[in-house]
Amino acid sequence: MTFPAPDYPDVLHDSDTWEVNATFRPADTPPDLTTPGGGEFHFLSTRLSTDGLFGLYQNRMGPAIGGTKPHFHKTMSEAFYVLSGEIHVFDGERWMDAAKGDYPYIPPGGMHSFGNISGELAEFLMLFAPGAAREEYFEKLGEIGSMSDEERRRFLIRHDSWFPEMPEGPGRDSWEKRASLRNSFKTR
């Protein structure tokens, strides 16, 4: 069913009565994933809990220097909303620092990268739309170095993560150098 206003999506609830179906996640809920580097992921809304409409994740990136290599997604957009600290982001053309309140948005196909070079904790929200099964991707990132090239390639394709150097995938190789040069290109 199409909604009467043309600038709204199709109707998802085709009834004139409401449902009691909201969820609530208290702020003190333990993280769903803790990384070896001290980072934490909170799976706030997943593909399953939103019927694929979006995925929302809270990432507390530890102070360790690191991030992902430039990549893109074919099936979803990705957005970041910085809650505290600072992340270093690439918009496909330039690197910039994103601090509290900043909001980078990357449409499907947009080359991007992000990481932490500040040496301080950074906390941000990651929004994927439509929702995809990103939980497994985050959970298995720590294993990617022990995968064969073919296993890594299949893993990245399964999780819609396309790197120019497939199947190498995400890595930390340039993050230490970027951090050492931080003052020469700091955008804030």
Protein Blocks (a to p, Z undefined) as FASTA:
>chain_A
ZZfblkbccdfbdcfbdcdfbdcddfklccfbdcfkopacddfbafklnnomaccddddd
dfbdcdddddddfkbccddddfbhjddddehjaccdddehiacdddehiacddddfklpa
cdddddddddddfklmmmmmmmmmmpcfklmmmmmmmnopacfklckbpafklmmmmmmm
mmmmocZZ
